[in-house]
Amino acid sequence: MLNFTEQDLTTLNTFGVAVNAKNYLKIRSTFATKKLIETGRLEESKFTILGGGSNLLFTYNPEGLVLHVAVPGLRIIKDEKDHVLIEAGSGVIWHDVVEFAVKNRLGGLENLALIPGFCGAAPIQNIGAYGAEIKDVFDHLTAINIKTGHTEIFNKTSCEFGYRTSVFKTKLKDKYIITRIVLKLNKKYKTNTSYKDLQNYFENKNVVTPGIKEVFDAVIEIRSAKLPNPNEVGNAGSFFKNPVISTKEFENLKKKFPEIPGYDINTGQVKVPAAWLIEQCGWKGKSKGNVGTWPNQALVIVNNGNATGLEILKFAKALHNDVKKKFGITLEPEVNIIGSEKSLF
Ligand code: EPU
């Protein structure tokens, strides 16, 4: 019943890095996950959990078991006066959930259209785009404890969401397998177009209060123009997080670089676009061998052909070093680096 195989992972990671798993298992149900835990194989060997493969970089052939979690199913589980709860299996493609919500006139996901990947990974890194994050509509998730084999429920508080992070990236890393997520969507909904790109888009079209479908279409148009399609060009979206620095540090940098953009996020903290920092170091649209940055978005590192994971990592390290040298800011990868070379950062 548990079918362990050898598997080429080239098409299972959106960077398109050619790696091979000696020991691969695709899991489609909670039952199978529990059976696997009973075998003890997750405890004894190093393992890698793979979802849509859209936010990771393999630097070597992965050691140990590669567990491809692909639980299916997408349905409405509760229909209340103002809200609807929808449940998605961890293997459902994220964009399909967004489309499902928009078709059912449910608000809250439209800004998150076209983000690559599966639902199971969405809460792990609290996916976000165009002024929204999954945490805004998150209700709960179910996950299996790898040690006990028990199913547990995590609500918004216990997920400890932050900017592109959650408890599953920190103290509970590799301790749970997420099987299902539940989102709380709105029937009566006011769309959020505060993000600069969306604001400009609707201003140009003279649309004052766009509906859910209009925002969904706008996000698809903006993203498609700016970001490479992973089916055509290998990439994993933003390679680094946008760094958060103190207001004081920001004011000091502004003296030297008056054009530096920054967004206040908390009292005393400013988020600086990593894409701007990278661009100022001369890296926008530049390639070295098989690796480069995307001409329309300097934060996206692309595989121009047959790049290895190590080549991509070395390229990223060069951007990281140049930004450090010029601005004194340390960029932190957003992409999950698999392999011992992650210590490069
Ligand atoms: N900018 C540049 N050069 C560029 C691109 C952008 O200087 O080549 C500057 C501009 O000042 C621009 C600012 O960076 O106003 C922000 O750019 P953008 O709106 O493209 O967003 P981002 O901060 O680079 C974040 C997310 C993306 C998400 C977009 C849109 C992170 C790490 N990335 O990128 O998420 O799609 O906002 O909301 O927070 C992802 O996580 O993989 C991802 C693609």
Boltz pocket constraint, residues with backbone or C-beta under 6 A from the ligand:
constraints:
  - pocket:
      binder: B
      contacts: [[A, 128], [A, 129], [A, 130], [A, 131], [A, 195], [A, 197], [A, 226], [A, 236], [A, 237], [A, 238], [A, 239], [A, 240], [A, 241], [A, 242], [A, 261], [A, 273], [A, 274], [A, 275], [A, 276], [A, 277], [A, 279], [A, 284], [A, 294], [A, 295], [A, 296], [A, 297], [A, 298], [A, 299], [A, 334]]
      max_distance: 6.0
